[in-house]
Amino acid sequence: MSIPSPLILQGITPPLRLTDYRLIAFDMDSTLINIECVDEIADAAGRKAEVSAITEAAMRGEITDFKDSLRRRVALLQGVTVADMEAVYRERLRLNPGAEQLMQACRAAGLKTLLVSGGFTFFADRVRAHLGMDFARSNQLEVDNGVLTGRLVDQSWGDICDGAEKRRTVLELASLLGIAPTQCIAVGDGANDLPMMGAVGLSVAYHAKPAVREKANIAINEGGLDRLLEIVQGSDSTENSTIA
């Protein structure tokens, strides 16, 4: 099967290669990993259907206030134990296909790697460590005596990590590292990822919602994350590129 050519942005001449970029930012839930962690945690509280419905609406962009939707979902997690979250991590969380291969290729090409998630540090910090990523930004669940309180911890370095915060994090990190936005790649799947995807040189939708696929430079609808390597190493240019 032939691979369609990627969209080449202004100022970038094919062939497009990883070495054209210096920072790649990834969403976590349903992008780097196979689950939405908040939904799986809610399953332990017997509230998965209710939480999943809010998650889906937020990812489709039907709920525009991500912070409010996250607080509503986190409130429904009250009473879940850290042991329950350990079980989610151990039994349900898996890296999506190609994640490790893509990360290795990015490191070999000299890119810095960032995990930026509206999910939770409990999982994000472990995924970051497992993949050997450079940076991570996510939200922290409040825990009291090993039990979730249904609230988030106020973090001194910023507000809830929503779409706007993802964008700010990517651009601020790029600035600190002396990297231009056009030298950044952003990979995501939901409406919460669109702000950062719109601020960088190359945006990638991975098994994404329709609104995200429509606005991304590259959409990977089948296969693993490492399929990006087929595109960034390609040499042709079109106005739009979707991997079927």
C-alpha positions in Angstrom: 0.0 0.0 0.0 1.4 3.4 -1.0 1.7 6.0 1.7 0.1 9.4 0.9 2.4 12.4 1.2 2.2 14.7 4.2 1.2 18.3 4.2 4.4 20.4 4.0 4.1 23.7 5.9 5.4 27.0 4.6 9.2 27.3 4.9 9.7 23.5 5.0 11.0 21.9 1.8 10.7 18.2 1.2 11.9 15.7 2.1 10.5 16.2 5.6 12.6 14.6 8.3 12.7 14.3 12.0 15.9 16.3 12.1 13.9 19.3 10.8 12.3 19.4 14.3 13.7 19.7 17.8 10.7 19.1 20.1 7.8 16.7 19.9 4.8 16.8 22.3 2.4 14.0 23.0 -1.0 13.8 24.6 -1.2 10.7 26.8 -4.6 9.1 27.1 -5.7 7.3 23.9 -2.5 8.7 22.2 0.6 7.3 23.9 -1.5 4.8 25.8 -4.6 2.7 25.0 -7.0 3.9 27.7 -8.6 7.0 29.1 -7.3 6.7 32.7 -10.1 8.7 34.3 -12.6 6.3 32.8 -10.8 3.2 34.1 -10.3 4.7 37.6 -14.1 5.5 37.6 -14.7 1.8 36.9 -13.4 1.0 40.3 -16.0 3.3 41.8 -18.8 1.8 39.7 -19.2 5.1 37.8 -17.5 4.4 34.5 -20.5 5.0 32.2 -21.2 8.4 33.7 -17.5 9.5 33.6 -17.0 8.0 30.1 -19.9 10.0 28.7 -18.4 13.3 30.0 -14.9 12.3 28.6 -16.3 11.5 25.1 -18.3 14.7 25.0 -15.1 16.7 26.0 -13.0 14.9 23.4 -15.5 15.6 20.6 -15.5 19.3 21.6 -19.1 19.2 22.7 -18.1 20.4 26.2 -16.0 23.5 25.7 -15.1 24.0 29.4 -12.5 21.2 29.9 -11.6 22.4 33.4 -15.3 22.1 34.6 -15.6 18.7 32.9 -12.5 17.4 34.5 -13.5 18.6 38.0 -16.9 16.9 37.5 -15.2 13.6 36.5 -12.7 13.8 39.3 -15.5 14.4 41.9 -17.0 11.1 40.8 -13.7 9.4 41.7 -14.0 10.1 45.4 -13.4 7.0 47.4 -11.2 5.2 44.9 -8.0 3.9 46.4 -4.4 4.2 45.3 -4.4 0.4 45.1 -7.2 0.7 42.6 -5.1 3.0 40.5 -2.2 0.7 40.8 -4.4 -2.1 39.4 -5.4 0.1 36.4 -1.8 0.8 35.7 -0.7 -2.8 36.0 -3.7 -4.5 34.4 -5.2 -2.1 31.8 -2.7 0.5 30.7 -0.7 -0.4 27.7 1.5 1.7 25.4 -0.1 2.2 22.0 1.6 0.3 19.1 4.7 2.0 17.8 5.1 4.4 20.8 8.5 3.0 21.8 9.8 2.9 18.3 8.8 6.5 17.6 10.3 7.7 20.8 13.6 6.0 20.0 13.7 7.5 16.6 12.9 11.0 18.0 15.8 10.7 20.6 18.1 9.4 17.9 17.2 12.5 15.8 18.0 14.8 18.7 14.4 15.8 19.6 13.3 16.7 23.1 10.2 14.8 24.1 7.3 16.1 26.1 4.2 14.4 27.6 1.5 17.0 28.1 -1.8 15.6 29.4 -5.1 16.6 30.9 -4.8 13.3 32.7 -3.0 12.5 36.0 0.6 12.5 37.3 0.1 9.1 38.8 0.1 7.6 35.3 1.9 10.4 33.3 5.1 10.2 35.4 5.3 6.5 35.0 4.7 6.6 31.3 7.3 9.4 31.0 9.9 7.3 32.9 9.1 4.1 31.0 9.6 5.8 27.6 12.6 7.9 28.7 10.9 11.2 27.9 12.4 14.5 28.9 9.4 16.4 30.3 5.9 15.8 31.5 3.0 18.1 32.5 -0.3 16.8 33.8 -2.8 17.1 36.7 -2.4 15.7 40.2 -5.2 13.9 42.1 -5.6 14.7 45.8 -5.0 11.7 48.0 -5.8 11.4 51.7 -4.7 8.2 53.5 -4.5 6.3 50.3 -8.0 7.4 49.1 -8.9 9.9 46.4 -10.8 12.9 47.8 -12.5 13.8 44.5 -10.4 16.9 44.1 -7.3 18.0 42.2 -4.2 19.4 43.9 -3.4 23.0 43.2 0.0 23.1 41.4 2.3 26.1 41.9 3.5 26.1 38.3 0.1 26.5 36.7 -3.6 25.8 36.5 -5.4 22.7 35.4 -3.8 21.3 32.3 -6.5 21.9 29.7 -6.1 22.7 26.0 -4.9 26.3 26.6 -2.3 25.0 29.2 -1.1 22.4 26.8 -0.4 25.1 24.2 1.2 27.3 26.8 3.4 24.5 28.1 4.6 23.5 24.6 5.4 27.1 23.6 7.0 28.0 27.0 9.2 24.9 26.9 10.2 25.6 23.3 11.2 29.1 24.2 13.2 28.0 27.2 15.1 25.5 24.9 15.6 28.1 22.2 13.3 26.2 19.8 11.0 28.0 17.3 7.3 26.8 17.3 7.8 25.7 13.7 10.4 23.2 14.9 7.8 21.5 17.1 5.5 18.5 16.5 2.3 17.9 18.5 0.5 14.6 18.5 -3.0 14.2 19.9 -6.5 12.7 19.5 -9.0 15.0 21.1 -10.4 18.5 21.0 -8.2 19.4 24.1 -5.2 18.9 21.9 -6.2 21.3 19.1 -4.7 24.4 20.7 -1.2 22.9 20.9 -1.5 21.3 17.5 -2.4 24.7 16.0 0.6 26.4 17.5 3.4 24.1 16.1 5.1 23.4 12.8 3.6 19.9 12.4 0.4 18.5 13.9 -0.4 14.8 14.0 -3.8 13.3 14.7 -3.6 9.7 16.0 -6.8 7.6 15.8 -8.5 11.0 16.5 -11.9 12.5 16.7 -13.2 13.9 13.4 -12.7 17.5 14.3 -9.1 16.8 15.1 -8.4 14.8 12.0 -9.8 17.6 9.9 -7.4 20.2 11.3 -4.3 18.1 11.6 -1.5 18.1 9.0 -1.2 14.3 9.3 -3.9 11.9 10.3 -3.0 8.3 11.3 -6.2 6.3 11.3 -4.8 2.8 11.3 -1.6 1.3 12.6 0.8 2.5 15.2 2.4 5.8 16.2 5.6 4.8 14.4 3.8 5.3 11.1 4.7 8.9 11.5 8.2 7.8 10.6 7.0 6.8 7.1 5.6 10.3 6.6 8.4 12.5 8.1 10.9 10.6 5.9 8.7 11.0 2.8 9.6 13.3 -0.1 6.3 14.3 -1.7 4.0 17.1 -0.9 0.2 17.4 -1.0 -2.4 19.7 0.5 -3.6 17.1 2.9 -2.4 13.7 4.1 -4.3 10.9 5.7 -3.0 7.4 6.3 -5.9 5.1 5.5 
